[in-house]
């Protein structure tokens, strides 16, 4: 069996959307690139006690356009430095049919059923992880937040390996408490030299005049919004 997949990404929080315009200008891209945002609705499932969240796991259904993507996220790999902009965690996902997504949101089927039916040979390890974390309690729809994501054309960063063609994702997220966050994300493959890319990204944002801060995951911010 293949080892679990991992999501490895850099997350730069920015205080204003103006940072997106600064980045596009620095990359010499057309400002019209910022009009191509895709709306994503991110639904989370957990027990009423939030046992998955407390164990740093997450089950999320993302709806965008005609696509429904169910994702299971595992615990993050601890980073060596505080306030790291690099996030690495186990992640498995599967595209599910629209009708399955509707039944899931209306409680007619459970996330465990969908995982068993759509995650192929990886379903049993995932279900074991979930059931162990929550003592076999049923998972229910906890809530959702919306995000508008802009994908910029892939670019090669100065200072990074010539084979590292990276895509910036510009996110504007609205959480249940009404808070709105902006961030710049870059996802990398497992074989990529993360330290080299991080150095190149920090240098690029500095040259673009963008002030940034480390940002917790959107899932963390979502749960903070519903529990505060």
Secondary structure, DSSP 8 states (H G I E B T S, - for coil): -----EEEEEEEEESSTHHHHHHHHHTT--GGGGG--EEEEEEEEE-TT-HHHHTT-EEEEEEETTEEEEEEEEEE---SSTT-SEEEEEEEEEE--HHHHHHHHTTSS-HHHHHHHHSGGGHHHHHHHHHHHHTT---EEEEEEEEEEEE---EE-TTS-TT-EE-EEEEEEE-TTS-EEEEEEEEE-TTS-HHHHHHHHHHHHHHTT---EE---HHHHHHHHHH-
